[in-house]
Amino acid sequence: MAEIKVEPKRGGLGWLWAIIILALIAAGVWYFMNNSRAVPVSPADSTRTSLVVPAAVFAEGVSNG
């Protein structure tokens, strides 16, 4: 009779490495896409900055008035 050579099956973890690498690439793309959005630079808005009144200035105005 002919002998049939039986070899143990190798671990098929190649698909796992492919998923890990794709997940790392996707995470890198997401990170750089979210952090690359620059905040538009606008000149100082006098209305916006004038609304911020320190509490000490407000308290002095009330006590003097």
C-alpha positions as CSV (number, residue, x, y, z in Angstrom):
1,M,0.0,0.0,0.0
2,A,1.0,3.6,-0.6
3,E,1.7,5.7,2.4
4,I,-0.2,9.0,2.8
5,K,1.9,11.6,4.4
6,V,-0.2,13.6,6.9
7,E,1.2,17.0,8.0
8,P,-0.3,19.1,10.8
9,K,-2.2,22.1,9.5
10,R,-0.3,25.4,9.9
11,G,-2.0,28.1,11.8
12,G,-3.8,30.4,9.5
13,L,-3.3,33.7,11.3
14,G,-2.5,35.6,8.1
15,W,-6.0,37.1,8.0
16,L,-5.7,38.3,11.5
17,W,-2.5,40.3,10.7
18,A,-4.3,41.7,7.6
19,I,-7.2,42.9,9.8
20,I,-4.8,44.4,12.4
21,I,-2.8,46.3,9.7
22,L,-6.0,47.6,8.0
23,A,-7.3,48.8,11.4
24,L,-4.1,50.6,12.1
25,I,-4.2,52.3,8.7
26,A,-7.9,53.3,9.2
27,A,-7.0,54.7,12.6
28,G,-4.1,56.7,11.2
29,V,-6.3,58.1,8.4
30,W,-9.1,59.0,10.9
31,Y,-6.6,60.7,13.2
32,F,-4.9,62.8,10.5
33,M,-8.2,63.7,8.9
34,N,-9.7,64.9,12.2
35,N,-6.6,66.8,13.3
36,S,-5.7,68.4,10.0
37,R,-8.8,70.7,10.0
38,A,-7.3,74.1,10.7
39,V,-9.4,76.5,12.7
40,P,-10.1,79.5,10.4
41,V,-8.1,82.6,11.5
42,S,-10.3,85.6,11.9
43,P,-9.4,89.1,13.1
44,A,-10.3,90.0,16.7
45,D,-13.9,90.7,17.0
46,S,-14.5,93.8,19.3
47,T,-18.0,92.7,20.1
48,R,-17.0,89.3,21.2
49,T,-14.1,90.5,23.3
50,S,-16.0,93.3,24.8
51,L,-18.6,90.9,26.3
52,V,-15.9,89.4,28.5
53,V,-15.8,91.7,31.5
54,P,-13.7,90.7,34.5
55,A,-15.6,90.3,37.7
56,A,-13.4,92.9,39.5
57,V,-14.3,95.6,36.9
58,F,-18.0,94.7,37.2
59,A,-17.9,94.8,41.0
60,E,-16.1,98.2,41.0
61,G,-18.7,99.6,38.6
62,V,-21.6,98.4,40.8
63,S,-20.1,99.7,44.1
64,N,-19.3,103.1,42.6
65,G,-22.8,103.5,41.2
